[in-house]
Amino acid sequence: MSKLSAELSPSDEIVFLGAYIDRGPDSRGCIDRIIKLRREASFSVVTLMGNHEEWMLKTYRNPTSHSWLLGMEALDTISSYSPGAALSLRHEIEQVGIRLFSERVPLPYELFFALLPESHVEFFETLTLFHRSPSVICVHGGLDPAGGPVEVLRHERKGVPAGMH
């Protein structure tokens, strides 16, 4: 990033495509670095919503939504903020067992979410679904050209947290 940043001018932009979390042992450090870059860069820094971030935000809003924890290796992300919270959640999962699926038992995700710095909560809540420039459309997972303009599709997508555009 430091080599790339040194080459960019105020008219340039960097677009991050999502999946900032659940991809290694230091998700927190990754978010810190992007936030710092957005704050200090002379060029535009665009951050898109990925499925990992979307699923995390669903869990943030609903403690019975476990797709992030079960499908995205969320414990690594949680551990990057608090190894204790990750251990506690792992223990809760073991205690709840199959009821996690059959009864949608809530888990104490607040052990993790209470530790998120406000700047990180704001980061996740302001991620956008796409970015359009004169020469390119950027999205996280793909775009169906037959589906119509991306500006229309973004409003039709279900499960996107309020305030996301």
Secondary structure as GFF3:
##gff-version 3
##sequence-region A 1 165
A	DSSP	alpha_helix	2	7	.	.	.	ID=ss1
A	DSSP	beta_strand	13	16	.	.	.	ID=ss2
A	DSSP	alpha_helix	27	40	.	.	.	ID=ss3
A	DSSP	beta_strand	44	47	.	.	.	ID=ss4
A	DSSP	alpha_helix	51	61	.	.	.	ID=ss5
A	DSSP	alpha_helix	67	71	.	.	.	ID=ss6
A	DSSP	alpha_helix	74	81	.	.	.	ID=ss7
A	DSSP	alpha_helix	83	96	.	.	.	ID=ss8
A	DSSP	alpha_helix	99	102	.	.	.	ID=ss9
A	DSSP	alpha_helix	110	113	.	.	.	ID=ss10
A	DSSP	alpha_helix	118	125	.	.	.	ID=ss11
A	DSSP	beta_strand	130	132	.	.	.	ID=ss12
A	DSSP	beta_strand	137	139	.	.	.	ID=ss13
A	DSSP	three_ten_helix	145	147	.	.	.	ID=ss14
A	DSSP	alpha_helix	150	156	.	.	.	ID=ss15
###
